[in-house]
Amino acid sequence: MTEKIEIPPTEYEFSFARSGGPGGQNVNKVNSKAILRWSPVNSASLPDAVKSRFLEKYASRITLEGELIITSQKFRDQNRNAEDCLLKLDEMIGSVTTPPVLRRKTKPSKASVARRVEGKRITSAKKQQRRVRIDD
């Protein structure tokens, strides 16, 4: 899959169904849609940190049984659709392999605070000059 993570073919399974994609009457006869089923919860190939990030990010795509279902019907033949499913899985795993960089809080510099306050003071003075004053 990725440079470090390799998922053996025994962990996932393919099934095929009739596709709604291009192909004319061929679509009605051939099962070209590929459906990949993989259980990230039970996968021994994923490190624990990657697994937890994967389950957190793609929780909405995982079924109650703990399976991830990926489909592809982009192409007219099974092999290319199966490869497309594996590419999608590879991209999903690749998106969670590196841990997110924690944001470090920073303070604005004294000069930037001074510029901001000065700008506010100028704007306030400008608006005060626009006011209409009625003397009693």
Backbone as a chain_set.jsonl record, in Angstrom:
{"seq": "MTEKIEIPPTEYEFSFARSGGPGGQNVNKVNSKAILRWSPVNSASLPDAVKSRFLEKYASRITLEGELIITSQKFRDQNRNAEDCLLKLDEMIGSVTTPPVLRRKTKPSKASVARRVEGKRITSAKKQQRRVRIDD", "coords": {"N": [[0.834, -1.187, 0.0], [1.317, 1.695, 1.166], [4.608, 3.249, 1.59], [5.544, 2.122, 3.976], [3.468, 0.612, 5.077], [1.917, -2.383, 4.44], [-0.734, -4.154, 3.231], [-1.812, -7.373, 3.381], [-3.244, -9.489, 0.815], [-4.976, -11.315, 1.992], [-6.388, -10.042, 3.953], [-8.398, -8.475, 2.875], [-11.338, -8.588, 0.795], [-12.775, -9.096, -2.422], [-15.791, -8.437, -4.155], [-18.081, -8.621, -6.876], [-20.352, -6.75, -8.894], [-23.185, -5.801, -10.925], [-22.61, -3.043, -12.958], [-23.401, 0.457, -13.18], [-22.194, 2.056, -14.919], [-20.45, 3.228, -17.93], [-20.862, 1.407, -21.003], [-22.953, 0.405, -22.426], [-25.138, -2.108, -23.63], [-23.615, -4.093, -22.617], [-23.323, -3.625, -19.928], [-25.53, -4.747, -18.732], [-24.973, -7.424, -18.731], [-22.501, -8.082, -17.611], [-20.593, -8.359, -14.635], [-19.033, -5.821, -13.588], [-18.536, -3.915, -11.66], [-16.556, -3.252, -8.892], [-16.301, -4.261, -5.519], [-14.802, -3.646, -2.575], [-14.073, -5.086, 0.499], [-12.924, -4.506, 3.699], [-11.57, -4.934, 6.898], [-10.625, -2.635, 9.036], [-10.529, -2.581, 11.782], [-9.861, -5.137, 12.67], [-7.436, -5.485, 11.502], [-4.109, -6.542, 11.298], [-2.057, -5.37, 10.087], [-1.916, -2.633, 10.251], [-0.284, -0.141, 12.148], [-0.897, 0.712, 15.593], [-1.255, 3.481, 16.148], [-1.756, 4.567, 13.616], [-3.996, 3.119, 12.968], [-5.872, 4.042, 14.865], [-6.089, 6.741, 14.093], [-7.094, 6.349, 11.515], [-9.564, 5.073, 12.006], [-10.831, 7.123, 13.371], [-10.93, 9.214, 11.479], [-12.318, 8.101, 9.287], [-14.719, 7.16, 10.336], [-17.404, 7.437, 9.652], [-17.63, 5.977, 7.366], [-17.362, 3.356, 7.976], [-18.875, 0.267, 8.598], [-21.352, -1.145, 10.913], [-20.392, -3.629, 11.553], [-17.728, -3.228, 11.488], [-16.434, -3.039, 9.057], [-14.891, -1.622, 6.197], [-16.157, -0.379, 3.237], [-15.444, -0.124, -0.082], [-16.177, 1.012, -3.278], [-15.982, 0.734, -6.862], [-16.784, 1.754, -10.075], [-15.792, 2.832, -12.277], [-14.499, 1.976, -14.585], [-14.729, -0.312, -17.431], [-14.048, -2.929, -16.976], [-13.435, -5.618, -14.652], [-10.864, -5.933, -13.436], [-9.539, -3.426, -13.63], [-11.291, -1.855, -12.153], [-11.029, -3.092, -9.669], [-8.344, -2.517, -9.129], [-8.623, 0.239, -8.927], [-10.147, 0.432, -6.597], [-8.247, -0.477, -4.743], [-6.378, 1.561, -5.005], [-7.851, 3.718, -3.99], [-8.115, 2.87, -1.329], [-5.427, 2.888, -0.629], [-4.876, 5.641, -0.792], [-6.523, 6.544, 1.264], [-5.341, 5.347, 3.527], [-2.825, 6.451, 3.317], [-3.391, 9.101, 3.894], [-3.569, 9.201, 6.624], [-1.224, 8.278, 7.703], [0.919, 9.922, 8.542], [1.283, 11.654, 11.573], [-0.841, 14.326, 12.717], [0.351, 17.691, 12.774], [0.888, 19.366, 15.736], [-0.576, 22.388, 16.723], [1.171, 25.234, 17.677], [0.652, 27.675, 20.042], [0.915, 31.134, 19.496], [2.073, 34.438, 20.356], [1.067, 37.734, 19.451], [3.455, 40.11, 18.223], [4.961, 42.878, 20.038], [5.182, 45.131, 18.463], [3.288, 44.644, 16.415], [0.944, 44.663, 17.907], [0.976, 47.298, 18.776], [0.739, 48.616, 16.285], [-1.835, 47.784, 15.567], [-3.432, 48.914, 17.62], [-2.887, 51.601, 17.197], [-3.994, 51.93, 14.647], [-6.687, 51.506, 15.278], [-7.104, 53.686, 16.931], [-6.806, 55.823, 15.123], [-8.92, 55.302, 13.345], [-11.078, 55.608, 15.101], [-10.831, 58.311, 15.765], [-11.325, 59.46, 13.282], [-14.007, 58.781, 12.897], [-15.186, 60.115, 14.998], [-14.895, 62.724, 14.195], [-16.768, 62.893, 12.213], [-19.194, 63.067, 13.486], [-22.195, 64.792, 14.225], [-22.594, 67.655, 16.04], [-24.753, 69.096, 18.299], [-25.174, 72.147, 19.692], [-26.377, 73.372, 22.782]], "CA": [[0.0, 0.0, 0.0], [2.211, 2.852, 1.231], [5.998, 2.826, 1.69], [5.785, 1.344, 5.183], [2.333, -0.237, 5.438], [1.536, -3.324, 3.387], [-1.885, -4.954, 3.639], [-1.822, -8.605, 2.58], [-4.535, -9.759, 0.159], [-5.855, -12.154, 2.811], [-7.172, -9.197, 4.854], [-9.542, -7.87, 2.19], [-11.959, -9.45, -0.212], [-13.496, -8.423, -3.488], [-16.98, -9.021, -4.786], [-18.38, -7.876, -8.095], [-21.782, -6.579, -9.151], [-23.456, -5.122, -12.194], [-22.26, -1.632, -12.883], [-24.27, 1.39, -13.88], [-21.315, 2.928, -15.69], [-20.481, 3.131, -19.385], [-20.72, 0.06, -21.548], [-24.113, 0.035, -23.246], [-25.821, -3.336, -23.241], [-22.651, -4.915, -21.898], [-23.538, -3.386, -18.502], [-26.585, -5.639, -18.265], [-24.524, -8.815, -18.771], [-21.204, -8.309, -16.979], [-20.397, -7.807, -13.296], [-17.758, -5.106, -13.654], [-18.378, -3.049, -10.48], [-15.762, -3.911, -7.851], [-16.628, -3.891, -4.147], [-13.735, -4.094, -1.678], [-14.438, -5.113, 1.913], [-11.727, -4.636, 4.53], [-11.85, -4.625, 8.301], [-9.48, -1.972, 9.678], [-10.554, -2.856, 13.222], [-9.192, -6.41, 12.909], [-6.228, -5.549, 10.689], [-2.838, -6.613, 12.017], [-1.065, -4.667, 9.271], [-1.846, -1.215, 10.605], [0.182, 0.193, 13.506], [-1.998, 1.174, 16.448], [-1.471, 4.925, 15.995], [-2.371, 4.774, 12.299], [-5.333, 2.523, 13.04], [-6.771, 4.927, 15.609], [-6.365, 7.912, 13.243], [-7.935, 5.891, 10.41], [-10.918, 4.849, 12.522], [-11.404, 8.419, 13.729], [-11.191, 10.015, 10.284], [-13.28, 7.452, 8.393], [-15.74, 6.489, 11.152], [-18.698, 7.456, 8.978], [-17.6, 5.041, 6.238], [-17.194, 2.001, 8.493], [-20.167, -0.316, 8.958], [-21.484, -1.581, 12.303], [-19.564, -4.824, 11.728], [-16.332, -2.813, 11.486], [-15.864, -3.176, 7.72], [-14.849, -0.49, 5.285], [-16.588, -0.821, 1.919], [-15.034, 0.788, -1.146], [-16.656, 0.539, -4.576], [-15.518, 1.431, -8.055], [-17.416, 1.344, -11.324], [-15.281, 3.827, -13.206], [-14.039, 1.352, -15.817], [-15.606, -1.336, -17.981], [-13.642, -4.288, -16.635], [-13.281, -5.886, -13.229], [-9.498, -5.751, -12.944], [-9.237, -1.997, -13.467], [-12.09, -1.366, -11.027], [-10.415, -3.622, -8.453], [-7.146, -1.702, -8.906], [-9.086, 1.554, -8.489], [-10.519, 0.28, -5.183], [-7.009, -0.552, -3.969], [-5.792, 2.908, -5.007], [-8.636, 4.518, -3.045], [-7.725, 2.429, 0.01], [-4.071, 3.375, -0.434], [-4.962, 7.081, -0.516], [-7.12, 6.721, 2.588], [-4.333, 4.992, 4.528], [-1.759, 7.448, 3.193], [-3.793, 10.377, 4.49], [-3.483, 9.147, 8.087], [0.036, 7.687, 8.157], [1.704, 10.899, 9.295], [0.46, 12.272, 12.612], [-1.041, 15.757, 12.484], [1.274, 18.573, 13.488], [0.177, 20.115, 16.76], [-0.44, 23.837, 16.581], [1.751, 25.932, 18.814], [0.068, 28.999, 20.207], [1.897, 32.218, 19.434], [1.585, 35.752, 20.761], [1.452, 38.788, 18.507], [4.594, 40.895, 18.702], [4.593, 44.177, 20.609], [5.049, 46.095, 17.358], [2.02, 44.431, 15.72], [-0.112, 45.13, 18.815], [1.015, 48.761, 18.73], [0.161, 49.033, 14.992], [-3.276, 47.559, 15.615], [-4.027, 49.907, 18.518], [-2.768, 52.897, 16.507], [-5.012, 51.929, 13.595], [-7.993, 51.67, 15.918], [-7.179, 55.058, 17.414], [-7.012, 56.68, 13.951], [-10.296, 55.069, 12.867], [-11.977, 56.202, 16.084], [-10.758, 59.771, 15.616], [-11.981, 59.766, 12.009], [-15.454, 58.667, 13.067], [-15.622, 61.173, 15.913], [-14.958, 63.969, 13.427], [-17.977, 62.858, 11.377], [-20.392, 63.26, 14.311], [-22.823, 66.114, 14.223], [-22.784, 68.08, 17.416], [-25.759, 70.144, 18.446], [-24.917, 72.902, 20.929], [-27.629, 73.812, 23.415]], "C": [[0.882, 1.256, 0.0], [3.641, 2.336, 1.381], [6.213, 1.874, 2.857], [4.695, 0.32, 5.463], [1.925, -1.084, 4.233], [0.385, -4.173, 3.92], [-1.918, -6.205, 2.77], [-3.207, -8.854, 1.977], [-5.482, -10.632, 0.975], [-6.743, -11.325, 3.732], [-8.382, -8.559, 4.183], [-10.099, -8.843, 1.169], [-12.735, -8.596, -1.207], [-14.764, -9.189, -3.814], [-17.308, -8.112, -5.962], [-19.882, -7.855, -8.331], [-21.953, -5.894, -10.497], [-23.264, -3.62, -12.009], [-23.274, -0.786, -13.621], [-23.482, 2.309, -14.784], [-21.424, 2.721, -17.179], [-20.339, 1.687, -19.853], [-21.913, -0.397, -22.361], [-24.783, -1.218, -22.728], [-24.913, -4.288, -22.485], [-22.849, -4.792, -20.393], [-24.555, -4.374, -17.944], [-26.131, -7.089, -18.165], [-23.32, -9.096, -17.882], [-21.154, -7.65, -15.602], [-19.046, -7.097, -13.252], [-17.531, -4.174, -12.464], [-17.639, -3.826, -9.398], [-16.147, -3.355, -6.475], [-15.558, -4.501, -3.248], [-14.238, -4.009, -0.25], [-13.177, -5.384, 2.717], [-12.072, -4.205, 5.94], [-10.626, -3.966, 8.939], [-9.407, -2.251, 11.175], [-9.741, -4.115, 13.528], [-7.867, -6.533, 12.158], [-4.982, -5.563, 11.563], [-1.759, -5.823, 11.289], [-0.896, -3.206, 9.656], [-1.254, -1.046, 11.999], [-0.966, 0.825, 14.305], [-2.302, 2.66, 16.272], [-2.181, 5.23, 14.679], [-3.8, 4.251, 12.316], [-6.309, 3.452, 13.759], [-7.096, 6.18, 14.796], [-7.288, 7.538, 12.091], [-9.379, 5.734, 10.879], [-11.596, 6.156, 12.898], [-11.803, 9.206, 12.487], [-12.304, 9.422, 9.42], [-14.365, 6.69, 9.157], [-17.082, 6.421, 10.433], [-18.758, 6.46, 7.816], [-17.469, 3.589, 6.683], [-18.543, 1.494, 8.98], [-20.187, -0.716, 10.43], [-20.652, -2.824, 12.592], [-18.083, -4.485, 11.728], [-15.652, -2.936, 10.142], [-15.92, -1.858, 6.965], [-15.201, -1.028, 3.909], [-16.23, 0.264, 0.924], [-15.511, 0.199, -2.464], [-16.041, 1.358, -5.696], [-16.236, 0.852, -9.262], [-17.008, 2.308, -12.442], [-14.955, 3.228, -14.57], [-14.981, 0.236, -16.248], [-15.184, -2.75, -17.637], [-13.308, -4.406, -15.15], [-11.897, -5.543, -12.705], [-9.17, -4.285, -12.702], [-10.047, -1.402, -12.32], [-11.533, -1.873, -9.694], [-9.145, -2.828, -8.118], [-7.526, -0.31, -8.402], [-9.504, 1.516, -7.016], [-9.266, 0.252, -4.302], [-6.312, 0.803, -3.918], [-6.524, 3.818, -4.03], [-8.257, 4.164, -1.608], [-6.332, 2.941, 0.346], [-4.061, 4.863, -0.1], [-5.53, 7.338, 0.877], [-6.094, 6.43, 3.682], [-3.207, 6.025, 4.509], [-2.108, 8.766, 3.85], [-3.691, 10.381, 6.011], [-2.163, 8.583, 8.593], [0.877, 8.672, 8.959], [0.808, 11.551, 10.344], [0.297, 13.761, 12.337], [-0.075, 16.581, 13.333], [0.466, 19.405, 14.485], [0.465, 21.597, 16.602], [0.145, 24.415, 17.854], [1.163, 27.322, 18.887], [1.177, 30.04, 20.174], [1.244, 33.515, 19.884], [1.936, 36.747, 19.669], [2.598, 39.609, 19.103], [4.109, 42.234, 19.247], [4.372, 45.211, 19.513], [3.717, 45.917, 16.64], [0.836, 44.868, 16.583], [-0.184, 46.654, 18.771], [0.421, 49.279, 17.425], [-1.354, 48.881, 14.995], [-3.965, 48.621, 16.456], [-3.988, 51.288, 17.857], [-3.806, 53.006, 15.387], [-6.407, 52.13, 14.149], [-8.176, 53.116, 16.407], [-7.456, 56.022, 16.254], [-8.433, 56.543, 13.43], [-11.3, 55.715, 13.809], [-12.007, 57.722, 15.948], [-11.48, 60.21, 14.348], [-13.495, 59.763, 12.18], [-15.998, 59.732, 14.023], [-15.731, 62.513, 15.193], [-16.22, 64.035, 12.567], [-19.24, 63.169, 12.174], [-20.883, 64.684, 14.204], [-23.098, 66.478, 15.669], [-23.788, 69.225, 17.439], [-25.5, 70.826, 19.78], [-26.241, 73.404, 21.471], [-27.694, 75.285, 23.515]], "O": [[1.16, 1.814, -1.061], [3.874, 1.13, 1.309], [6.982, 0.919, 2.743], [4.974, -0.736, 6.03], [1.63, -0.564, 3.157], [0.524, -4.836, 4.949], [-2.04, -6.106, 1.549], [-4.221, -8.473, 2.562], [-6.676, -10.683, 0.679], [-7.743, -11.831, 4.242], [-9.31, -8.141, 4.875], [-9.431, -9.785, 0.74], [-13.267, -7.536, -0.877], [-14.806, -10.418, -3.757], [-16.856, -6.969, -6.022], [-20.591, -8.809, -8.013], [-20.983, -5.465, -11.122], [-23.708, -3.03, -11.024], [-23.924, -1.244, -14.561], [-24.04, 3.245, -15.359], [-22.381, 2.108, -17.653], [-19.756, 0.854, -19.159], [-21.886, -1.486, -22.933], [-24.976, -1.373, -21.522], [-25.387, -5.189, -21.793], [-22.577, -5.738, -19.653], [-24.442, -4.791, -16.791], [-26.831, -7.909, -17.571], [-23.133, -10.23, -17.442], [-21.616, -6.523, -15.426], [-18.032, -7.708, -12.916], [-16.415, -3.688, -12.285], [-18.046, -4.927, -9.029], [-16.298, -2.146, -6.295], [-15.424, -5.722, -3.169], [-14.77, -2.979, 0.166], [-12.455, -6.348, 2.465], [-12.786, -3.223, 6.144], [-9.691, -4.658, 9.34], [-8.333, -2.166, 11.769], [-9.017, -4.161, 14.522], [-7.243, -7.594, 12.184], [-4.813, -4.722, 12.446], [-0.665, -5.629, 11.82], [0.155, -2.613, 9.412], [-1.671, -1.73, 12.934], [-1.889, 1.402, 13.73], [-3.467, 3.058, 16.247], [-3.096, 6.052, 14.636], [-4.703, 4.865, 11.747], [-7.443, 3.628, 13.313], [-8.239, 6.639, 14.797], [-8.169, 8.316, 11.725], [-10.305, 6.208, 10.221], [-12.813, 6.283, 12.757], [-12.882, 9.797, 12.442], [-13.134, 10.155, 8.884], [-14.873, 5.68, 8.667], [-17.818, 5.447, 10.589], [-19.847, 6.141, 7.338], [-17.464, 2.686, 5.846], [-19.266, 2.198, 9.685], [-19.166, -0.637, 11.115], [-20.25, -3.055, 13.732], [-17.255, -5.369, 11.947], [-14.423, -2.94, 10.073], [-16.872, -1.088, 7.087], [-14.621, -2.015, 3.457], [-16.647, 1.414, 1.057], [-15.279, -0.978, -2.741], [-15.638, 2.506, -5.511], [-16.293, -0.362, -9.453], [-17.749, 2.558, -13.393], [-15.115, 3.891, -15.595], [-15.913, -0.119, -15.526], [-15.897, -3.695, -17.976], [-12.951, -3.429, -14.491], [-11.768, -4.929, -11.646], [-8.584, -3.942, -11.675], [-9.551, -0.542, -11.593], [-11.564, -1.15, -8.698], [-8.903, -2.505, -6.955], [-6.838, 0.256, -7.553], [-9.244, 2.462, -6.272], [-9.231, 0.881, -3.244], [-5.719, 1.156, -2.899], [-5.895, 4.602, -3.32], [-8.097, 5.049, -0.767], [-6.08, 3.377, 1.47], [-3.317, 5.296, 0.781], [-5.076, 8.238, 1.584], [-5.989, 7.18, 4.653], [-2.7, 6.421, 5.558], [-1.22, 9.479, 4.318], [-3.722, 11.445, 6.628], [-1.993, 8.423, 9.801], [1.488, 8.29, 9.957], [-0.311, 11.958, 10.032], [1.198, 14.391, 11.783], [0.264, 16.211, 14.457], [-0.51, 20.061, 14.121], [1.605, 22.004, 16.375], [-0.317, 24.13, 18.959], [1.175, 28.063, 17.904], [2.245, 29.846, 20.756], [0.026, 33.675, 19.805], [2.98, 36.626, 19.028], [2.696, 39.778, 20.319], [2.995, 42.67, 18.957], [3.488, 46.061, 19.618], [3.071, 46.904, 16.286], [-0.157, 45.382, 16.066], [-1.271, 47.23, 18.733], [-0.316, 50.265, 17.431], [-2.072, 49.743, 14.489], [-4.984, 49.171, 16.04], [-4.949, 52.052, 17.952], [-4.421, 54.057, 15.205], [-7.219, 52.842, 13.559], [-9.263, 53.685, 16.307], [-8.261, 56.941, 16.398], [-9.082, 57.539, 13.109], [-12.277, 56.31, 13.354], [-13.069, 58.341, 16.007], [-12.172, 61.228, 14.349], [-14.184, 60.644, 11.666], [-17.13, 60.191, 13.873], [-16.569, 63.343, 15.546], [-16.685, 65.125, 12.232], [-20.265, 63.505, 11.581], [-20.109, 65.637, 14.108], [-23.734, 65.735, 16.415], [-23.672, 70.192, 16.686], [-25.584, 70.211, 20.843], [-27.12, 73.811, 20.712], [-28.677, 75.827, 24.021]]}, "num_chains": 1, "name": "protein.A"}
